[in-house]
Amino acid sequence: MRALTVAAAVLLVAICAQADWRVPECLPGSYMDSSSPHYKYCRPCPPGLYSNSVGAPRCKACDLNFAMARKEGMSRCDWCSDGATTENSRTCLTNIRLLCNPSDPGSEVCRKTTDRQFNTFATIPAGSTVRYRLERPAKLASITFLRKNDCCSDDVEDLKITLSDNSWCTISRENTKRWSTKKYVRMNHCTSRDYIEYFEVSTWKRSGSVTFREIQFDSL
């Protein structure tokens, strides 16, 4: 009887040892940490990253211009509502609806770049100005230009943005490159912190043009 008990104990230890060596099944929101040569662990995805499958070897990056990085263990990105951008990836800004007045300069360009339609876009020729009116007075935090079909030139640095209080957006190649992707260009360096009613977009170029699909205004 004692021999049987000892044998059962040995078998139990062997089973437990095998269980310890089994690869864990990491759930969505976590990833497999294989940094140890002996063990594998499931770890939660850090803030700003996510995994949406079982047994993911690594986490994927969220676009922190539009998603927040506040929680770990996310199985999807923590997107801001209405496609709004973020303030330092911690707080969602407020998306302000833009209006186009038929009597304003560039009203047709304004209409095509505020309709939220993927297949419409517009071009601002050199020497032209487009005025965008805000649904209500607001403080500017970010202006985002969505590119035409994930393309368009890099000459968005040539855009000039003037606000209704006669201040302007400072556009530097370094900051524009930092906040740009193939899908959009975001400008969040403006001199004004007052409430504005409209802003105008034009180009510094003496020839040529700038084409984009949509423009978005986000407020503090």
Disulfide bonds with the S-S distance in Angstrom:
Cys26-Cys42 2.10
Cys45-Cys59 2.09
Cys62-Cys77 2.19
Cys80-Cys92 2.05
Cys100-Cys110 2.02
Cys169-Cys190 2.14
